[in-house]
Amino acid sequence: RLLANDPPPEVKHFCTGSFVKMTTPIPEGKLVYDYVFDKGRGKWIPWMDTLESKQLDPDAEYTNIIVPTMDTVRYTYLLDKFVQHHIHCLFV
């Protein structure tokens, strides 16, 4: 019901702002956890496509190299949103 712009009364006060009609479905056979919805483009994109391409420094020490994964990208996104909106959180 929430996706049809008809939220239940107990959560209606949490639904603020304008609704965006999601006409692009998640790709067939994929999970919602593998994608993030890009409001600007109006479509689902894989988490790894949200990263900027960076060249690895050839002189970098092995212990200083951080390789992003889909999980670290998702958690970084969530943490950024929590900080942006002053929401306390604990990642375990």
N, C-alpha and C positions, 0 to 999 in steps of 0.2 A: 504494500500500500504506500510505503514511503516513496518508492520510485515513481509511483503514479501521481505524486503531488497530493496525496491524501493521507497524511500521517495520523496515527492514533492520537486521541486527545492527550494522553499522558506524556507524549514526546513533542507535541506540536509547538510548545514554547521554546524548544531547542532549535527548531527549524526557522532560521531567519534569513533574510536576503532573498535574492531572486533564484528561482530554480533553473537549472540548465537541463534541457531535454537531451538525454543520452541516446542518440540514434545509432551510434556505432557499437555493436556488440563486441564482447571479448572474443578474440579469435577462437575458432572451433578447436576443442580438445585441450585448451589451455586453462590455467587457473587464474582467478582474480588476483591472487597473491603475486603473480609474476608481472603484473602491470600496474601502472599508475595512470590516472585519468588526467590528461593535459587539457585544462579548460580553455586555454588560448587556441589550441588546434581543434578542440572538440573531439578528441579520440584517445583511445588507450594506447600507451606506448610502453615498451619493456623498460624495467628499472635501469638496466645497463645503458640504455640510450639517453638517459638523463645526464650522464657524465660527460665532462669535457675531455677530449683526447689530450693526453700529456705524454711528452717524451721522457723516457727514463734517463736520468743523468748517468752517463757511463762511468763517472768517478764515484758514484754513490756506494756507500758500504752496504753489504748484504743485510746487515741488521737494521738499516734505516729505510729499507724499501717496504712500502705498504702497497699491497695489491688489493684493489677494491673488488668485493664480491657483491652479488645481488643482495645478500643479507646486510652487509655493511652500508650499502647505498640506501636500503629501506630504513635501517635504524638511524642513519644520519639525517634522512629526510624527516622522520618522526621527531627526533631530538631537536632539529632546527625549528619545527613547527611549535613544539612545546615551549621552547625558549622564547620564540617570537610572541607567543600568547601568554607568557608568564604562568605556565602550567607546571606544577611540580611533578617530577617523575623519578623513577628509579629503574635503571636497566640492570637486569641480573643475568 
